[in-house]
Amino acid sequence: MSNNFPKFHPKHLTWLMPLILSGIMSGSISCFNMLMNKGLVEGFIFIWLRAWSMSWLVAFPLILVMLPLVRKFLMKFVAMPNEASK
């Protein structure tokens, strides 16, 4: 069984991974919040899809901006393999 999907260049991981992760996170959190606050109301799927799309519009750019800042901050507290032997 061969994989005939088009392949992305590795440099695109910088935006593809946040795109997918922000979609999963914003979708699951908006669904959970709607279930907790409204329950399974009539038209739930359409209401949720609207809420999800609005939250994804905020989540994706936010992750793109915050990810490098968080990575830079955390690198102050992480021992890199070549630094651990010093």
C-alpha positions as CSV (number, residue, x, y, z in Angstrom):
1,M,0.0,0.0,0.0
2,S,1.7,3.2,-1.1
3,N,1.2,6.7,0.2
4,N,0.3,8.9,-2.8
5,F,-0.4,12.0,-0.7
6,P,1.5,15.2,-1.7
7,K,4.4,15.8,0.6
8,F,5.1,19.2,2.2
9,H,8.7,20.5,2.6
10,P,9.8,20.3,6.2
11,K,10.0,24.1,6.5
12,H,6.2,24.2,6.4
13,L,6.0,22.4,9.7
14,T,6.4,25.8,11.4
15,W,2.8,26.7,10.4
16,L,1.3,23.3,9.6
17,M,1.7,21.9,13.2
18,P,0.2,25.0,14.9
19,L,-2.7,25.0,12.3
20,I,-3.6,21.4,13.1
21,L,-3.1,21.7,16.8
22,S,-5.0,24.9,17.1
23,G,-7.9,23.4,15.2
24,I,-8.0,20.3,17.4
25,M,-7.7,22.3,20.6
26,S,-10.2,25.1,19.7
27,G,-12.6,22.5,18.4
28,S,-12.6,20.3,21.4
29,I,-12.6,23.1,23.9
30,S,-15.5,24.9,22.2
31,C,-17.5,21.7,22.0
32,F,-16.9,20.9,25.6
33,N,-17.8,24.5,26.7
34,M,-21.0,24.4,24.6
35,L,-22.0,21.0,26.0
36,M,-21.4,22.3,29.6
37,N,-23.3,25.6,29.1
38,K,-26.1,24.7,26.6
39,G,-26.3,20.9,26.5
40,L,-27.4,19.1,23.3
41,V,-29.7,21.8,22.0
42,E,-31.4,21.8,18.6
43,G,-28.9,22.9,16.0
44,F,-25.9,22.1,18.2
45,I,-23.6,21.2,15.3
46,F,-24.2,24.4,13.5
47,I,-23.8,26.5,16.6
48,W,-20.7,24.7,17.5
49,L,-19.1,25.0,14.1
50,R,-19.7,28.7,14.2
51,A,-18.1,29.0,17.6
52,W,-15.3,26.7,16.5
53,S,-14.5,28.8,13.4
54,M,-14.4,32.0,15.5
55,S,-12.2,30.5,18.1
56,W,-9.9,28.9,15.5
57,L,-9.5,32.4,13.9
58,V,-8.1,33.6,17.2
59,A,-6.2,30.4,18.3
60,F,-4.1,29.9,15.1
61,P,-2.5,33.4,14.9
62,L,-2.1,33.4,18.7
63,I,-0.1,30.1,18.6
64,L,2.0,31.4,15.7
65,V,3.0,34.4,17.8
66,M,3.3,32.8,21.2
67,L,5.0,29.5,20.2
68,P,8.5,31.1,19.5
69,L,8.2,33.2,22.7
70,V,7.3,30.2,24.9
71,R,10.1,28.1,23.3
72,K,12.6,30.9,23.9
73,F,11.4,31.2,27.6
74,L,11.5,27.4,28.2
75,M,15.0,27.1,26.7
76,K,16.3,28.9,29.7
77,F,15.2,26.0,31.9
78,V,16.0,23.0,29.6
79,A,19.4,21.4,29.5
80,M,20.3,20.6,25.9
81,P,22.2,17.3,25.3
82,N,25.5,18.9,24.5
83,E,25.2,21.2,27.6
84,A,24.4,18.4,30.0
85,S,27.9,16.9,29.7
86,K,29.6,20.2,30.8
